[in-house]
Amino acid sequence: MTATIEGDDRIIRESGIDARIALIVEPVLTAIGYRLVRVRLTGQNGLTLQIMAERPDGTMTVEDCETVSRAVSPALDVEDPVEKAYHLEVSSPGIDRPLVRKSDFATWQGHLMKMETSVMVADRKRFRGRIASVDETGVTVDRDAPGYGEEPSVRVPFEAISDARLILTDDLIRDALSKDNQAKKQARKKRGETEPDGEEPSEDN
């Protein structure tokens, strides 16, 4: 499901308190077979600590979220990075997911995304377009609506990207459901499970 790219660690990382929390939870997630997507502490409903995670194959069920929550809670209690009381919320990346690894861009090549950069690239810091190609050092975007005099495509180095997210489209929903279904089938096969005759795997998490 995911393209193999050397050094496929997160290229988009947190800052401040979010970064401190990420340093605590990321080793815990890795140890139990999950990948950290994003950490975000918000002032929503008091304080909410959002931890977005996934399995290496990109899947994340409700049961997985519960597993992650049980695993990271003790580590957060010991390190106590947040001075005030907060609500822990563990979730999957979702269909219109953040793109935080090089392989995320490769996996979703051909789909529409929006992206911000930390420095000017081709006289802009915000882009919207389709992921045209990906290599070890950057991504080429076919602009959705290039301005007058702008090139239809722009190459953005990974090191310049500060935020990137897929845009929800019918094609993305269809492709995401297909990838998720394939990943679940492969997981069942690894566990030695078989699908009931004449039944398709459920899409429910």
Phi, psi and omega in degrees: 000321185251133179295145179270119180230134182299141178061047186278059174268173179293133177262341177250117186236165182280171175227166176060221182298326178299321180293321178297318180293319180300321179297331180281314189274334185298315178296326179295315180297315180300320183295331181256010172091025178237167177240139175282132175260309183199149172239136178211124175260119183239164179271013182291129180052054187088246173234132178236125176262110181262122175243117180258126184218171179200163170284163179302334179274003176092355181272159177196108181266173176299320178297322177298319180298320178294319179299314180297317180300316179294328183283319186275337183303312179299320180296320179291325179295320181290311184284328177049060183284344182249121186291327183263167176292145181214163176256127180272128181232115179254132183217167172278165179294336183082172182289313178273061191285157169291147175255111187239347179240157176302320182292336176298317180294321180292318181299321185256025176303137181097348182260160184279139178215165170238147189212145174238147180242156180276343178227165179291131175231119183052044176066020178220161173236357178231136182223150174219126180174187181267144177286108185274315180201159183221138172226192185296333188247350182186181182231141176257129183245128171275110187301139180290319180212079181298141178285172181300126178085356180273147175292144180294337179234149178220140178259128183243122177294143179303323184294344180268347186280127177254337179198142179206142182208143175290151177257132184292121175223166177299319180297320180294316179300314181297315182291320181295318178296321179295314180296319180295319179297316179296319180296320180293321177298316180296322179295319178296321181296319179296326180277358179078017179271154177238152178280142175301142181302131175078006180243142176268149177300143179289145177273352183290140176275000000 
